[in-house]
Amino acid sequence: MKMPGNLFLVGPMGAGKSTIGRQLARSLHRDFHDSDREIELRTGVDIPFIFEKEGEEGFRRREAEVIDDLTRMQDIVLATGGGAVTREINRRHLAERGTVIYLHTSVDQQLARTARDRNRPLLQTENPRARLETLMAEREPRYRELASLVIETDGRSVKDVVREIVQRLDAGGEDQHRPPPDRARRR
């Protein structure tokens, strides 16, 4: 079977979207893009600086522009930021222009993977666990609604996750218990 065109990875921070995306792209001989990295390349500054100067709303505007541009490309693997699904326009572009894969992870795993990372402005709080729990409650329904595949990443190697993605795409590409995103939206 021919692999679907674009593959878009969504999920919370710490799910492994960038690391898994890079390896997935390598294994499928595709170009890899990371929307957060692209924002940094275009602006010449890091994401915490953008949040400091423009706030989350300014960052989300930039993110929407980058996602629109990147999703127009062909046969790529794209890792999106955890909050990309908060904007309807991003969800539409992701759903219409490729296969969306939700990399699910627990809050415990997120904490372990992001504990020392100072490049995550939303976690610069006294209680990162509470913040991650709130973000998961807000965003997980969007991740699931968009996704053709849901892949569990907790406690798994990058190699195992990539292997599962490729096998499931090879087998038909969609979870049997969930309608594709375009049908889910019409309900």
C-alpha positions in Angstrom: 0.0 0.0 0.0 1.2 3.5 -0.7 1.5 5.6 2.4 -0.8 8.6 2.6 0.6 12.0 1.6 1.2 14.3 4.5 1.4 13.0 8.1 0.7 15.5 10.8 1.5 14.8 14.4 -0.6 16.3 17.2 -0.5 15.9 20.9 0.5 17.6 24.1 4.0 18.9 24.9 6.3 16.0 25.9 4.5 13.4 23.8 7.5 13.1 21.5 6.1 14.7 18.4 9.4 16.2 17.2 11.6 13.2 18.1 9.1 10.7 16.7 8.4 12.9 13.7 12.0 13.1 12.7 12.5 9.4 12.9 9.2 8.7 11.1 10.2 11.0 8.3 13.6 9.3 8.0 12.0 5.9 7.8 9.5 7.0 5.1 12.1 9.1 3.2 10.2 12.3 3.6 11.0 15.8 4.7 10.4 16.6 8.4 9.1 19.9 9.6 8.4 21.2 13.1 6.0 24.1 13.3 7.6 25.6 16.5 11.1 25.4 15.0 9.8 27.1 11.8 8.3 29.9 13.8 11.7 30.4 15.5 13.5 30.3 12.1 11.1 32.9 10.6 11.2 35.3 13.6 14.9 34.8 14.6 13.9 34.4 18.3 12.8 31.6 20.5 9.2 30.9 21.5 9.5 32.1 25.1 10.6 35.5 23.7 7.6 35.6 21.4 5.3 34.8 24.4 7.0 37.5 26.4 6.6 40.2 23.7 3.4 39.2 22.0 1.6 36.9 24.5 0.0 33.6 23.6 -2.4 35.2 21.2 0.5 36.7 19.1 2.2 33.3 19.1 -1.0 31.6 18.0 -1.3 34.0 15.1 2.2 33.2 13.9 1.6 29.5 14.4 -1.6 29.6 12.3 0.4 31.2 9.4 3.2 28.6 9.6 0.7 25.7 9.8 -1.1 27.0 6.8 2.2 27.2 4.8 3.6 23.9 5.9 0.4 21.9 5.4 0.4 23.0 1.8 3.6 21.1 1.1 3.5 17.5 -0.2 4.6 14.2 1.4 5.9 15.7 4.6 5.9 14.7 8.3 4.9 17.7 10.4 5.2 18.0 14.2 2.8 20.6 15.5 2.9 22.5 18.8 0.7 21.1 21.6 -1.7 24.1 21.3 -2.0 24.1 17.5 -5.4 22.4 17.8 -6.9 25.3 19.7 -7.5 27.3 16.5 -10.3 26.1 14.2 -8.3 27.2 11.1 -5.4 24.9 12.1 -7.7 22.0 12.7 -9.3 22.5 9.3 -5.9 22.7 7.5 -4.6 19.6 9.3 -7.7 17.6 8.7 -8.1 18.6 5.0 -4.4 18.4 4.0 -3.1 15.1 5.5 -3.4 12.3 7.9 -3.5 13.4 11.5 -1.8 11.1 14.1 -2.4 11.9 17.8 0.5 10.9 20.0 -1.1 10.4 23.4 0.9 10.5 26.6 0.0 10.8 30.3 0.6 13.9 32.4 3.1 11.9 34.4 5.1 11.2 31.2 4.8 14.9 30.2 6.2 16.0 33.5 9.1 13.6 33.2 9.9 14.7 29.7 9.6 18.5 30.3 10.9 18.9 33.8 14.1 20.7 32.8 12.9 22.4 29.7 12.8 26.2 30.0 11.5 26.7 26.4 7.9 25.9 27.4 6.3 29.2 28.4 3.0 27.6 29.5 4.9 25.5 32.1 6.6 28.5 33.8 4.2 28.3 36.7 4.4 27.1 40.3 2.3 24.0 39.6 3.3 22.5 36.2 1.2 19.4 36.9 -2.0 21.4 37.4 -1.2 23.3 34.2 -0.6 20.2 32.2 -3.8 18.6 33.5 -5.8 21.7 32.6 -4.3 21.8 29.1 -5.0 18.1 28.6 -8.6 18.5 29.6 -9.0 21.4 27.2 -7.1 19.9 24.2 -7.5 16.2 24.3 -11.1 16.2 22.8 -9.6 18.2 19.8 -6.7 15.8 19.4 -9.1 12.8 19.3 -11.6 14.5 17.0 -8.9 15.3 14.4 -6.9 12.0 14.6 -7.1 9.2 12.1 -4.7 7.3 14.4 -4.2 7.5 18.2 -0.8 6.2 19.3 0.2 5.6 22.9 3.8 6.9 23.6 4.2 6.4 27.4 7.2 4.2 28.3 7.9 3.3 24.6 11.0 3.8 22.5 10.9 6.1 19.5 11.6 3.1 17.3 8.6 1.1 18.6 6.3 4.1 18.2 7.5 4.7 14.6 7.1 1.0 13.8 3.5 1.0 15.1 2.6 4.2 13.0 4.0 2.7 9.8 2.3 -0.7 10.4 -1.0 0.9 11.1 -0.8 3.2 8.1 0.2 0.2 6.0 -2.9 -1.6 7.3 -5.3 1.1 6.3 -4.6 4.1 8.3 -7.6 4.7 10.5 -8.7 3.6 13.9 -11.7 1.3 13.4 -13.6 2.8 16.4 -13.6 6.4 15.2 -14.9 7.9 12.0 -12.5 9.9 9.9 -12.3 13.6 10.9 -14.4 14.9 8.0 -17.3 12.7 8.9 -17.0 13.5 12.6 -17.3 17.2 11.9 -20.6 16.9 10.1 -22.4 15.4 13.0 
